[in-house]
Amino acid sequence: MSQNTLASLTGVRKRFGSIQALDGFDLAVKRGELLAVLGPNGAGKSTAISMLLGLQTPDQGSAELFGHAPQDIEGRRRIGVMMQEVMLPGVMRPRELLEQVASYYPTPYDVDAVIARMSLEGLLKRPYGKLSGGQKRQVQFALAICGRPELLFLDEPTAGLDVQAREGLWKVVRELRHEGCSIVLTTHYLEEAEALADRVAVMARGRLITTGSVNEIRAHVSRKQVSFVSRLQLDTVRAWPEVAQVEIERDRMQISTRDAEALLVRLFREDPQLSDIEVKRAGLAEAFTELTNESKGVP
């Protein structure tokens, strides 16, 4: 493993009974990057992260963390982890939890600094078990970063957070990146990956479909989004060969198309009063949908 690669999976296969969770899967986490790992439910994301953390072992292939087996204690002291399912002592308060976890690391952040960074001051007198779901996620994130990790694993970190808390967490993630922390992010919020990721890895059916920057992933997709105001009927437009998908939202018709130029010619011919036209390239959400559908053989 090169010095620029912090963690890697190479040719990994993992089966649980009749389910092939990973099927010849390769992944490398580079120093200094935020890598977003995307995939539909059952794609193998959680299994891949568990391999990198040493919680699962491959049936075939290899997993490395800082050049060693993921179970090696020296490597584990250099990472922070926030998983979806977390069991913590409900009677302990956030500061007690932070002090305990920070003590496991050689050069942790100051606990008060972490509390201030995550705006946890109002939660300190309450037992962890009495916190709301969103408040627990904020404490879990604080626990993941308090050891000053070189490599941070975030599994659906903003699930259950309101908009303000999510934006606050994004701000801290960006700060950590600026400080040199490398991050692996799995998320169902595609706008989260679009906003934060340097590189995206798309998984489906236990395999790596593609990897690249957000713009490179978008480039895989030939569709564009055309929206406008028109008196045309939805069923009429849906039958046109240029239209892949169509819907109406707030009096605007929105069309996904592979041939925007031909579609626009037809629209102006069918409705000379067409107005308020917008044409946008595909976003990460459209790219993700198209790439994962292609992996299933869906046209």
N, C-alpha and C positions, 0 to 999 in steps of 0.2 A: 504494500500500500504506500503510495507516495506521501510526502510530507504535507501536501496540500489536501489530502483526503483524510477526514477525521473518522468516518465510519463508512462501512461498505457491506453490501450483500452481493455475493457472486454465485450465479447459477443455483440459487436456493430453491429447493422443493420441500414442501411441507404438506402432509395429508393428515386430516382428522377423520378417521373412518372412511366413508365414501366421498368425503369432500376434499378436493384438491385446492387447498388454500393458497399456496404459492407454487408456480409451475415454471421453473427455470428463471427465477426473478433476479434481476440485477439492479443495484442502486448504489450510488456513491454520494456522500455528503461532503461538500468542499468547504475548506476553511473560509470563514468570512461571509458565507451566503445564508439567505433565508430560503430554504427549499420547501415548497408546498407540495404535499403528496395528496392527489385527488383521485377519487374513484367512487363508483356507486357502492351501495351497501353490498357486502359480500365480495368486494374486489380483492381483499387481502391486505388492506392498509394496516389494520391493527396487528395482524400477524407479522407483517414486515417490521413494524416498530418494535414489537415484542422480541423479535430476533436480534435487533440492534441493541436492545437493552439487556439481552441475556436471559429473558424470561421464558423463551422458547429456544429450542435447538433445531437446526435444520435436519431433515431426513437425508438430504443431499446438498452439496454446495458448502459455502463458508460464510461466516459473519465475523467482522472485525470491528473493534472500537479502539481508536488510537493505536492501531497496529497490533492489537492483542485480542484475545478472546473477550467477548463482552462481559463475561463473568469476572474478569480480573478486577480486583478491588481498586487498583490505582486508576484505571480508566473510569470506574464508576464514581470516583471522587471528583471527576472533572466534568460531570454532566448534571443537568437538572431535568426533572421529569414532571409533567402534569398530564395525567391520564384521565379518560372519561369517567371511569369508575374508581372512586377513592374512598377508602375507609380510614377515618381518623378518630381518635378518642373524643367522644362528644362532650366530656366533662372538662377538657382542657380549653384554655382561652387562647386566642390567636397569638399573643406574645409568647406564651409558654411553648406553643407548637413551633414558632419561629426560632426561639432560642434553642430548642432541642435539635431541630433539623440543622441549623447553622453550625452546631457543635460537631457535626459529622465531617465538616469540610475544613481544609487547611487554611484557606484565606477567604472566609465568608464576608459578605457585606455587613455593615453595622445594622443590627436589627431595627433600631429606631429609624435609620435611613430607609429601610425597606417599608416599614409601616407608613412613613410619610410619602414615599414614592407611590404606594398603592392606596393612599387615603383611607387607611384602616383605623384611624384614631377613634372613630365612633363605635367600633366593634370590640374594643379591647376588653371591656368589662363583661362581655357576654360569653358564655360557654359556646364552643364551636357547634355543638348539637342544637343550639337554639337559633342559629343563624338561618337566614333564608337560603334557598338554593343558589341564587346569584351571589350572595355574600360569601358563601362557602367556596364558590369558584374563585372569587377574588383572593381569598386566603390561600387556596391551593396554588394559585399562580405565584403569590408571594413566597410560598414554601419552595416552589420550583426554582426561583431565581436567587434565594437568599444565600446560597453557597458560592455565588459568583462563578457560575458554570462557564466553561469554554464552549460547550455544546448543550443546547436546550431543546428538549422534546416537548411539543405542545400538541396534545390530542384533543381536538374540538375545544379549544380554550374558552371561547366566548359563548358556548351553548348555555342558555339560561340567563344571560346578561341582558340588561336593558341597553338602549342605544348609548346613553351617556357612559355607562360602565364599559361597554365595548370599545368606545372611542378612547377612553382612558387606558385600557389595556393595550390597544394598538399603539398609543403614544409611547408606552414603556417598552414595547417590543422594538419600536424604531430606535429608541435610545440605546437599548441593549446591542442592537446591530451596530450602531455608531461606536459603541465601546469595544467592539470586536467579538462579540458573542455570535457563534453560528447557531442557526435555529432550523429545526425540522418541524413543520406545521402540517397537521392533517385537519381538514375542515370541510363542512358541508356548505359553508357560506362562501360561494365563489367570489363574491365581491371582496371578501377578506383576503383571499389569495391574490386577487387582482391588485389590491391596494398595497400589499406587503411583500410579495414574493419577488426574489431575484430570478428564481428558476422554478419551474413547475414540472412535476412528474405525474403523468396520468396513468392510472392502473385500471385494469379490467380483467376479470376472470383469472386472477393470480399472476398476470403478466404485466410487464411494462409496455404500454402502448406507445408513448412518446415522451420526450423530455426536452425542455428548452425554456427560454424566457417567455413571458406572457405574450409578447408580440410574435414570437416564433410559433407559439401554440395557435394563436389566432390565424397565422398564415396558412395553417393546415386546412382552414375552413373557407370554402368558396362562397358561402352565403352572405348576403347583406340584408339589413333590415330597412324596409321602406315604410314610412308612416305618413298619413295625410288625412285630410277631411274631405269626405265625398258623400254623394247621395247614392252611390252604387250599393247594391244588395250583397250581403255577405255570401250567400249561396252562389251568386253569379260569379263573384271574384274567385271563390274557392275552386271553381271548375277550370280556371285558366291553367294552361300547362306551365307557365312561368312561376306559379305560386306553389311553394312548398308547404307553408303554413300561413294561416290568416286568423286574426281575431280583432274584436273591437273593444277598445278601452277608452272610456271617457270621451265618446263621440269620435275618436280617431281610429281609423282602420290601420292595422299593423300587419305587414306582410314580410315573411321570410322568403328570400328568393335567391336562386343561383344565377339569374340573368336580370340584373336590375335595369339595364338599358332597355331590353325588350319589354319588360314590365312597364316602365315609365311611358314608352311609346303607346302601349295598349291603354294605359290609364288615361292619358290625355285624349286619345281617340274616343274612348267610351264616355268620358265625363269632362267636357271642356271647362266646367266650373271647378275642377279639382283645385284645392288650395292647401296651404300650410304644409308643404312637402318637406320631409326630412329623409335623408339616406345615410345610414351608418354602417360601418363595417361590423362584422361579428365581434361580440365580446367573448370573454373567457367562458361564460355560461354556454353560449352557442357552440363554441369549439369543443367544450367538454362533452356536450350532448352528442355532437356529431361523431367525435372520436370514439366514444364508448359504444354508440350504436353500430359504428363500423366494425367494432370488435365482436359484435354479436351477429354480424351479417345482415343488419337492418339497413335498407337503402335510405 
